[in-house]
């Protein structure tokens, strides 16, 4: 008694792939969100870099300025930021010269 077993499920035919129309705007339509996130990420990176440049500039130490005398000794110089500081320094030097000339 060999009986052939009936198949419980019939095999479905494989659907034929539907041809899609190709337009020129698939890139923009399909990738808009990805490109928007990428653009916002790059803008955020720009902001971070500008803030980092400002922090480096703001925390940069002042330069130490030196000069040498004729006999080779080092003399530390002052750096002036505006004209008023230069005038005050010249006035102080002139006052010291006057005091040292008149004992």
Order of alpha helices (4+ residues) and beta strands (2+ residues): alpha-beta-beta-alpha
